[in-house]
């Protein structure tokens, strides 16, 4: 009797608890089904976009070559003598006319003194002979001496004058040679090599120093032999070198007539004049401008994807990626020319394009703030 009475009193509570547990179970099942439905629905791909742009595309050939110095004279001795002083060292920048080396000029000074004395002697003899000629001319007029006697003294005077002129010329030669004992820089440049030392005796023609000038340089650009027919003198070429941030616009000076037997390349030559930072012997990159494509449609290379249908891009319209088969042209500086399939101004999928399919839903990544 007691249990029946207790159960009858607790029966409403049990029923309420049972209803509550049943509700929780139904809610959990509904939530799980909703999550499963969400997973089954396709998610929009996150991509970035770019706009196809119309630009002028250069038709060019690139080559890596070397720079040659056109002015790199080896300074040689023009007079014999002992080196008494070297005023420069390798790596030093010199200006045209700056003193580089001094040679001993003692011998030339003594020779000049000797010849100067001979000149003074001949000047005295010539002056005396000139007076004799004048006196004999008066005597001939007075019939005191014959004409032959006058001619003899006149000839002696002319001979002395010739000897005097020769002696003066000898002084000029000695002075000219003595001046060569002071050796100066023939051009503006940098001392590349010191060949002699103080105390060395050098003869005429012995090398002393080597100077390299940066004023006139020549770029040698090897190109494949099949390109030679497209290139001629006068074509514009853009040059750059690792030793300078300055880019140089030059023109092709000439093409060497012979193709290298080892590399099968033709040597294209362009000149560079007075460019700061450009160094002889450095490498040079040359871009030979063969022509231009006006209003070429350009997009980044990652926009073009290879599919069974060929090369395609994905146009982004109303949140969908629309596949478009394209015909591509030149690739240059990370961009590719689109000959057919895309017009300038159309929005193209860029990052993430490789993972798209036709009519796939896409979500365009928000562009970051410039200050972030």
KAHUVEN-V203324 format. One record per residue. N is the residue number from 1. RES is the residue in one small letter. SS is DSSP state (@ for helix, = for strand, . for the rest). PHI is phi in whole degrees, -180 to 180 (999 if undefined). Layout:
# KAHUVEN-V203324
n: <N N>
res: <RES RES>
ss: <SS SS>
phi: <PHI PHI>
This chain:
# KAHUVEN-V203324
n: <1 2 3 4 5 6 7 8 9 10 11 12 13 14 15 16 17 18 19 20 21 22 23 24 25 26 27 28 29 30 31 32 33 34 35 36 37 38 39 40 41 42 43 44 45 46 47 48 49 50 51 52 53 54 55 56 57 58 59 60 61 62 63 64 65 66 67 68 69 70 71 72 73 74 75 76 77 78 79 80 81 82 83 84 85 86 87 88 89 90 91 92 93 94 95 96 97 98 99 100 101 102 103 104 105 106 107 108 109 110 111 112 113 114 115 116 117 118 119 120 121 122 123 124 125 126 127 128 129 130 131 132 133 134 135 136 137 138 139 140 141 142 143 144 145 146 147 148 149 150 151 152 153 154 155 156 157 158 159 160 161 162 163 164 165 166 167 168 169 170 171 172 173 174 175 176 177 178 179 180 181 182 183 184 185 186 187 188 189 190 191 192 193 194 195 196 197 198 199 200 201 202 203 204 205 206 207 208 209 210 211 212 213 214 215 216 217 218 219 220 221 222 223 224 225 226 227 228 229 230 231 232 233 234 235 236 237 238 239 240 241 242 243 244 245 246 247 248 249 250 251 252 253 254 255 256 257 258 259 260 261 262 263 264 265 266 267 268 269 270 271 272 273 274 275 276 277 278 279 280 281 282 283 284 285 286 287 288 289 290 291 292 293 294 295 296 297 298 299 300 301 302 303 304 305 306 307 308 309 310 311 312 313 314 315 316 317 318 319 320 321 322 323 324 325 326 327 328 329 330 331 332 333 334 335 336 337 338 339 340 341 342 343 344 345 346 347 348 349 350 351 352 353 354 355 356 357 358 359 360 361 362 363 364 365 366 367 368 369 370 371 372>
res: <x x x x x x x x x x x x x x x x x x x x x x x x x x x x x x x x x x x x x x x x x x x x x x x x x x x x x x x x x x x x x x x x x x x x x x x x x x x x x x x x x x x x x x x x x x x x x x x x x x x x x x x x x x x x x x x x x x x x x x x x x x x x x x x x x x x x x x x x x x x x x x x x x x x x x x x x x x x x x x x x x x x x x x x x x x x x x x x x x x x x x x x x x x x x x x x x x x x x x x x x x x x x x x x x x x x x x x x x x x x x x x x x x x x x x x x x x x x x x x x x x x x x x x x x x x x x x x x x x x x x x x x x x x x x x x x x x x x x x x x x x x x x x x x x x x x x x x x x x x x x x x x x x x x x x x x x x x x x x x x x x x x x x x x x x x x x x x x x x x x x x x x x x x x x x x x x x x x x x x x x x x x x x x x x x x x x>
ss: <. @ @ @ @ @ @ @ @ @ @ @ @ @ @ @ @ @ @ @ @ @ @ @ @ @ @ @ @ @ @ @ @ @ @ @ @ @ @ @ . . . . = = = . = = = . = = = = = = = = = = = = = = = = = . . . . = = = . . . . = = = = = = . . . . . . = = . . . . = = = = = . . @ @ @ @ @ @ @ @ @ @ @ @ @ @ @ @ @ @ @ @ @ @ @ @ @ @ @ @ @ @ @ @ @ @ @ @ . . . . . @ @ @ @ @ @ @ @ @ @ @ @ @ @ @ @ @ @ @ @ @ @ @ @ @ @ @ @ @ @ @ @ @ . . = = = . . . . = = = = = = . . . . . . = = . . . . = = = = = = . . . = = = = = = = = = @ @ @ @ @ @ . . . . . = = = = = . . . . . . . = = = = = = = = . . . . . . . . . = = = = = = = = = . . . . . . . . . = = = = = = = = = = = = = = = = = = @ @ @ . = = = . . = = = = = = = = . . = = = = = = . = = = = = = . . = = = = = = . . . . . . = = = . . . @ @ @ . . . . = = = = = . . . . . . . .>
phi: <999 -66 -65 -63 -65 -68 -66 -67 -76 -92 -61 -62 -67 -62 -65 -66 -65 -64 -64 -64 -64 -65 -66 -60 -64 -65 -63 -62 -65 -64 -65 -66 -65 -64 -64 -64 -63 -64 -66 -71 -74 -68 -90 -72 -76 -88 -135 -116 -126 -143 -110 -62 -117 -96 -149 -85 -107 -79 -95 -142 -116 -108 -153 -110 -133 -130 -107 -113 -85 -82 -121 -138 -69 -95 -76 -115 -74 -105 -146 -81 167 -93 -73 -106 -160 -118 -92 -130 -140 -57 93 -81 -82 -125 -107 -58 93 -72 -70 -106 -139 -116 -106 -68 -107 -60 -60 -71 -65 -67 -63 -64 -61 -63 -71 -62 -65 -63 -64 -62 -63 -68 -63 -65 -63 -65 -64 -65 -65 -64 -67 -62 -61 -62 -65 -66 -63 -68 -68 -66 -64 -90 67 -85 -131 -84 -66 -62 -63 -65 -64 -63 -70 -67 -65 -62 -65 -64 -65 -63 -64 -66 -63 -65 -62 -64 -66 -66 -65 -64 -64 -62 -64 -64 -62 -63 -69 -62 -64 -75 -74 -100 -96 -118 -71 -77 -146 -75 178 -125 -71 -89 -149 -104 -98 -113 -128 -60 101 -69 -97 -118 -103 -62 98 -69 -72 -115 -143 -120 -118 -115 -104 -101 -69 -127 -123 -134 -94 -109 -118 -79 -133 -57 -63 -74 -90 -57 -68 -90 -114 -150 -61 102 -70 -71 -137 -101 -118 -147 -140 -64 -84 -146 -89 -84 -96 -115 -100 -129 -129 -68 -80 -167 -117 -65 -70 -101 -89 -61 -71 -84 -105 55 -120 -100 -92 -99 -118 -138 -97 -126 -120 51 -115 -66 90 -78 -121 -60 91 -77 -80 -142 -104 -118 -117 -87 -87 -89 174 -143 -106 -78 55 -76 -85 -121 -139 -61 -62 -70 -74 -90 -121 -90 -128 -54 -77 122 -79 -133 -127 -118 -80 -101 -140 53 78 -121 -97 -102 -71 -136 -75 -128 -115 -100 -123 -77 -112 -160 54 80 -122 -129 -85 -103 -83 -140 113 -137 -109 -60 98 -77 -89 -121 -69 -113 -68 96 -63 -67 -101 -94 -129 -63 65 -74 -74 -132 -127 -81 -65 -66 -73 -75 -65 -64 -92 -98>
